[in-house]
């Protein structure tokens, strides 16, 4: 366990929470650490499983340690061996504990001789929480099966036995075999010209945490988008994706100009089938992205700016535990805004910042985010997956924008560039970040901001009342038009919406009442034909409002949206809107029955939780 301590700042003492070992991992890194992984995997698509051998290189910290403890979830362990410095292997005793619902099963390997390596032969199960297996029918081109991983937050343990904590970083090599017509990619250097021969080798020379271990395989084509970037996607999608993401090199150069050289070599993108549950996942060298970004006008490319920004904040400097995830997501959302501003202009960056801030304020006001989860550094008790909410993203970036405003952009840029360099390839806690912040920004630039304000931002719920927001003349005009429309003094077809971009439509819809009068909903749709929109960001907002207003005419289009898209953020609001009425709940259950097979396990769990909660409330 890490030493419990307090960080004294003047008369203030920071909380003691989360200084102990990662509560979401069984690993004991104070005794032994994994430093390198050699992985050998074989795809078995008919049985939806990986057959694997994981060889873990070990750094023994405690000479008295008697065992190696690893994280697993639903893995079938065939054998465990210790390998000494001379390469001699011998069988080791091991015990697999009963499974915990969140943490999985602790694997304890008896290792009194402290082997240099431990080799584990195992296989995954079809329901592995970190893997999704798709039939050909569930893909865009419907030719070959597809599989992809999603290891964040603690799902790597469902396909590799390891120390599954962001505090522990390791390099890896992998050898993967697959059917000859299937392309395999990983979170490592990928070769767009690799022949489809069923035999792939990968190397990740930089130490990464386990949640960044990633793999994908299927009918995947590749198209170069720059000197160090390519897009990977199904053949029918790759051309559209390459056009949408043709500015990738511009984004990389903009980030480098701000925060120093890109450390990872290549930056490639894998556009996944629609069931991918997130907008993007920042797997090193190979961002996994949702096809919902492909709207044809680059209006949602900020998601790629976000995942690229993780190459500095998150992948380079990583939160040591899920309690500290704002060090990944808050910093990244701030950097994302700076990249967007540099490439696409300040007006768009300001609009996106305002949308996120207003959304966070609304969530806090209607108490959809519990008080403890409103803290950047919450107190113990929040699950690993539950740590990833709007707070680390939006409150974290808002805090950094506040620092930028108080200290000046030039001063803050220099600080942040130094921060990334100082902690490169390390996992750190909130308290380590605050130590560095105080010594390198506050102490060197006194009088700009009180430390008490920092404490409030990090350790208190909500957002400080004086938190600065950018001004957007376009949004100000939309506020006036929306108010006039709701008051009945401006017809829907007189809204100045022909000029609105995606973000401006999002802002207009976000500002409508939770239950907008049905006649107003009908007027909007008659004038602007939002039902059936191919833009998923607009669709999610529109259908949620229309369902809440009682407009049954949108139900079939909403169902198509829910069936086509597996991204949690774009699908869950519709299930929640339907679940508020008995008739809507019944309809949503029918939609889910058809859509379930194409959803990721995380999405399935989230939808079923909504249904269970709605039924429980109805029975009261």
N, C-alpha and C positions, 0 to 999 in steps of 0.2 A: 504493500500500500504506500501511496505517496504520503509524505509528511504533512500532517494537518498544521496549518498555520494561518495567521491573519496578517493582512497587509495594512499597516498603520499609515494614515495620511493625515497629518495634523492631529486634530482631536477626534478624527473619524476612524472607525475600524470597519473594514469590509467584512461581509459575511463569510462564514467558514464553509459554506456548502460546496460540494463537488470537488474538493481537493483530494478526496480518497480515490482509490482505484475506480476505473470506469464501471458504473453500476450496471451497464448493459452488456458486460462481457465477463466470462468466467476466467479469462486469462490472468496470469500472475506475472506481469512483466518485471516486477522487482526481483523475481527469481530467475527468469530466463526470457529472452526475447528472440522472436523469429526475425532474421535479418535478410533472408533470401528464400524464395520459393521456386522450385523446379516442378513444373506441372506437366503431366502427360494426360491428355484427354482423348476419348474416342466417342464420337456422336453415335447414338442409337436412336434414330428418329422413330422407327416403328414402336419402340417401347418408351419413348419420351424420357430418355435417361442419358446421363454422361457416365462412362466408365473411366475412373481416374486413378492416377497415382500422384500423390503430393509428397514431395521431398522437401523438408523444412530444415534450413541451416540455422543453427542455434548459437546464441551468445549467452552463456551461463553467467548470471550475475551473483548468485548466492551459492557458495561452495557447499552449503549444507542442503541444498534443494534435492528432493527425492523424486520429483515428478514434473512432467510437462502437462499443463492443462490447456486444452484447446476448446474452441467453440464449434459446435455442430448443430444442425437442425435436420432431422429426418434422413441422415446419411446412413447407408448400409456399409459398415466397416468390415472388410474381408481380412486384413492383416495389418500389423504394425511391426516395423523393424527399426532398430537403432543401427546407425552406420558410424563407425569410428573414423579417426583421422586418416587411417590407411585404406579406407574404403570397405572394410570388412563389415558385413551385415549380420545381425542376430535378432531373433524374435524378441519382442518386448510384451510384457503383460499390460493389459489396458482394461478400463472399465468405462462403459457408456451409461451415464446416469439417466433416470427417467426424464422425460421431456417437460420443460417448462413452456407454457403457452407463448410467452414472449421471447425468452432467451434460448429456447431449444435445449439440447442435451450437452451437458459437460462431459468432455472426453478426457479422462485422466490416464496418462501413460506413465508407468513406473520406470524411472530413469536414474537409478542411483549412480551409474557409471558416467553420467553426463556425456552422452554421445554427441559427436559433432553435428550429426543430422538424424532426423527421424523420417522414415518413409511409411506412408499410409496408403494402402490400396482400398478403394471404396467405390461406391456408385451412388448416384442420386435417385430420387423418386420422381415420378411424373408430376407430383404436386409441389415440388420444391418451390418455396416462396420467392426465391430470387431468380427463377427461370420461367419463361413462358414459351410453351411449345405451340405452334400454330400449324393447322392443316393447310394444304395448298388453297383450299376454298376461303381461308381466312386472310389471305394475302392479296395484294393488289393484282398481281399477274396470274394467280391461281395455278401455277405450274409445279412449284416445289414447296415442301414444308419449310418453316422458318422457326428459328429459336433466337431469343435474346435474353440477356441477363439484366437485372436491376438490383445491384448489391446494396445501395443506400436505402435504409440506414444500417440495419444489421442482418442483411440477407445473403451476404457472401458465404456465411457459414452453412447455407443450405446447398451449396455446390462445391465448396472446398473446406476441408477441416483446417482451421487456422486460428490465430489470435485476432478475433474480429472486433477490433477497437480502433478508432481513429488515432489513438495515441501511439500505435505501433506501426512503423513504416518498414517496408521491405522492397527489395528489387525482385524481379521475377523473369524467368524464361519459361516458355511453354511450347510444347509440341502437340499438335492437334491433328487428328485424322477424322475425315468426314467423307460422305459420298462424293464421287468425282465431279458432279455437276454443281456442288454446293461451295460457295465461297465462305471462308471463315475470317472474321476480323476480331481484334482484341484491343484493349486499352494499352497499346504499345505501338511501335513503328509498324505501319502496314504498307504493303507494296501493291499499288493499283494495277500493276502489270503481272502479278503473280498468276501463273497458270492454274486452271481449275483441275488440279491433279489429286485433290483429296488429302494433300500432305502440307501442313503449314507449320512454320516455326516463328516464334515471336520473342522479342527481348524488350524488357522495360528496365533500362539501366538506372533510372532515378528511383529512390525509395518512395513508395506510395502507401497510403493506408488501405486497408482491405476493402472499404466501400467503393474504392475506385478500380477494383478488379472487375473487368467486364469482358464479355464475349458475345458475338452475334454470328449467325450462320443462316444462309438461305440463298435464294436466287438473287444475287447481288451483283450489280454492275458498278463500274467506277468511271468517273469523269473528272479530269483535272480542272481546278478553278483558279490555280495560281502556282507560283514556284514552290510553295510548301503546303499546298492544300488541295484536297480532292473531295468530291461528294460521292458517297456510296449509297445506292438505293436499288430497289427493284427496277428492271429495265424500262418499264413504262413510266417510271417516276423520275429517273436519274436526270434526264434532260431538263425537266421543269425545275428540279431541285438545284441543278447547277446554275440555271439562270437566276433563281431567287437568291442564291448565295454567292453570286459572282463578285460581291464586294468583300469577300473574306480577307483577302490580302490587305485591303485598305483598313479593315478593322484591326488586323494584327499590328500594322504599322502605327495606327493611332494609339493603341495600347502601349506599344514599345516606346513611343515618344514620351508618354506620360510616366511609365513605371519601370523602364529598363527592358533589356532584351528578353524575348520569348525563349524560355529555357528548355522547351520540350522537342525542338526540331521541327516536326510536322504538326499541322493542325487539320485533321480530316473530320468529315461529318458523315454519320450514318443516319439516313432517314428511314425510320422504322415503319412497320405497318401501323394502322390506326389504333391498335390496342395498347400501344405504349402509354403508361399511366401519367407521364409527366411532359412538360413542354420540352425539356431537354435535360440531359444528364452529362456532366462535365468530365466524362471518363478521359484520362490523359491521352493525348494524341488522336482520340477518336470520340468526339462528342456524339452522343446518341440524341436524335431529335425527332419530334412529332411531325407527321405530315400536315397537321393543321396549320403549320407556318406557311405552307405553300399557297398563298392567296394571289400571287401574280404581280403584286405591287411593292414588295419588300417592306410592307408596313409592319410586319411582325418580326423583322430580322433582329430586333432588340433582344429577342430570346437568344440568338446566336452571340450577340454582344455579351450577354450575361454569361453564357457557357464559356466563351473565350476568356472573359475576365477572371473566371475561376482558375485559369492557368497561373495567375498570380495569387489571388485570394481564395484559398481552399485547397488547391492542388499543391501550390508552392509553400504557402503558409496555411496550416490546417488546424482546425479546432481539435483539442485533445479529447473532448468528450461531446456527446450530443447536447449536453447542457450548454456548451459554448458554441453552438452551431451558428450563432450570429456572426462570429468571426469569419466564417465562410460566406454566409449568404448576405449579411448586411454590407460587408466590405465589397462583395461582388456586385450587389445592386448599385452601390455608389459608383464603382468603376464602370459598370455597364452604362450608367448615365453619362459619364465623361466620354466614353467611346462613342456613344450615340451622338452626343453634342459635337464631337470632333468630325464625324463623318456625315451626319445628316442634319446638323444644326441645333442651336440652343432651344428653339421653339418646341421641337419634338421632344427633346430631353426634358424640358420643363413640363410639358403635358403629361408625359409618362410618370414623372415624379409626383405630380398633383393627383393623378388617378390612384397611384398606390397609397398616397397619404390619406386621401379622402376615404378610400376603401378601408384602411386601417382604423380611422376615426369612427366609421360607421360600425365596424365589428366590435370595437371597444364599447361604443355607446349602447348597442343592443345586446351586449354581454355574450356574444357568440364565442368570444375568446375568454376563458376563465382568467381570474385575476393573476394567479401565479404565472400562467403562460404569457401574460402581458409584459413580463420582465425580460430584458435581454439575457440576463443570467438568472433563470428561474431557480427556485428552491427545489430540493429533491422531490421526486414523485411523478415526474412526467416521463412517459414512455419514449423510447428512441424515435419511433416514427411520428409520435405526437409532437416532438420537439420542432418539427418542420412545419411551421405555420407562417402566417403573414408577418408575425412580429419580428423574427430574426431578419427577414428580408426588408420590410418596409420601415419598421422602427429603427433597425440597425443603420440603414442607409440615411434615414432622416437625421439620426445622431451625427453621422459623418458629414452630412451637408451643413449641419450646425457648426461643427468644428471648422469646416472650410470657411464659413461666413465670418466666424469670430476671429480666426487667425489670418485670414487672407488666403486666396487660392495658391499663390506662389509658395508661401510658407508651408501650407498644408501638403501641397504636392511633393515638396522636398522631404517632408516628414514621412509621407506614405511610401515614397520610393525607398527611403532608408529602412523603413519597417519591413518591406518585402525582402530587401537584401539581407537584413540582420537575421530574420527568422526563416530564410530559405530552406526548404526541405525539412522543416521541423513541425511538430504538432505542439500547440501551446494552449494554455488556459486563458480565460478572460482576465485573470489577475496578472498573468505575465504580460498580456497586451497593455493593461492599465499601468503597470510598472514602466513599461517602455514609453507609453504616452506621456506620463508625468515627467519623466527624465528628459525626453527628447522634444517635446512640444510645449508643455506647460512651464517647466522650469526655465526653458530658454526664451520664452516669450511671455513674461509675467503680465498679469493685469487684463488679459483678454477674456478669460472665462474662469469662473470659480470651480474648484474641484467638487464642491457640493453639487453643482449642476451635473457633473459627470456621474456622480453617485446616483442622482435621481434618474438619469437616463438609463443607467445600467441595471440598477437594483430595485427600482420602484415600478409598479404597474402603470399603465397608461402612458400618455405623451405629455411632456411639460407644456404648460399653456403658452409659453412664448416661443415655441418651436417655429423656426422660420419656414415659410413656404415661398416658392417662386411665383411670380405673377404671369398669368397667361391671358392676354387680351382676347384671344379667340374663345377661351373658356368663359371669360367674363361675359362675352356676347351671348354664348350659349345659355348661360344661367338666366339672362334676361328673357331670351326667347322661350326657354322652357317654362319660366314662371308665367309669361303671357299666354302660352298655349294652355297650361293647366287652368288658368283663370278664365279661359274662354275668349280672350280678346285677340288671339292670333290663331288662325286656322293651321292645321297640320301641313297643308300643302304650301303654306307661306313661310315655313321654316327655311332658313338659308342653308339647307342641308346638302345641296348639290356640291358644295365646296368642302364638305366635312371629310376628313380622313378617318381612318379606323379609330384612332384614339379619340377623336371628337365625337363620333357616334357612341363610343364606349362611355364617354363622360356624360353625354346627354341621357343615355339610358340609366346609368348609375344614379343620376340625380332624380329620377322619377320616384314617386312614393312607392313604398313596399307593395301596396295594393292600389294600383292606378285605376280610376274609373273605366269600366269596360268601353264606354263610348269613345274615350280618348285613345285607348288601345286600337280600336277599330279605325279611327281616323288616321293614326300614324301608319297603319299597315296599308290602308287604301292609298295613301299618298306616296309611301316610300317602299312598299313591297318587301318588308323585312322577312316575312315568312318565306322560308326556302333559301335564305342567304347562304352562299358558300363560305362566308367568313365566320369561322366558329366563335371568335371573340364576340362579335355582334350577335350571333345566333344565341349563344348561351344567355346573354343578358335579355335579349328580346323574348325568347320563349319563357324564361323565368317570370318576367312581368306579365306576359299574356296569360300564362297558366294561372298566376295569382289573381288576375282580373276576372277569371272565369270564361276565357275565350276558348271554347272547345274546338273552334275551327283550326287552331294551330296544333292540336294534339298529334295528328299524324306526322306533320313536319317535325315536331319536337321529338317524336319517337324515332324518326329517321336519323336525326342528329345524335340521339343517345345510342343508337345501334351502330352508327358509322364511326363514332369517336369514343375511344377508351380513356382519354386523358381525364384524370380525376377532376381537375379544375374546371373543365368545360362540360362535364357530364353531371357531377354531383348536384349542382344547384337545381337542375331540372328534376331529378329524383326527389329532392327535398321539397320543391314546389308542388309536385304531384301528391306527395305523401301527406299534405296538409288537409286533404279532404278524403273521405272514404272512397268515393268514386275515382278520384285521381290515384289513390293508392292502388286500387285494383287494376287500373290501367297500367300503372308503372310496373306492377308485378308481371303483367303480361308482356310488356316490352322487355323487361329483364330476362324473362324466360327465353326469349329469342336471342337476346344480345349476350347472355352470360358466357357462352362458349368462346366468344371473341374478346372477352375482357381479361385483363391481367388479374392474378389472385388478389393483389392489393385493391383493385377496383371492385372485385366481387365482394370482398370483405366490407368495404365502405358502403356499398349499396345495401347489402343485407343488414348492416347496422342501422341504416336509415329506416328500413322496413320494420325492424324489431322495435325501434324507438317509437315509431308512429303507432304501432299496434299496442304497445304498452301504455302510451298516453290515451289511446282510445278506450282502453279497458278500465281506466280510472273512474 
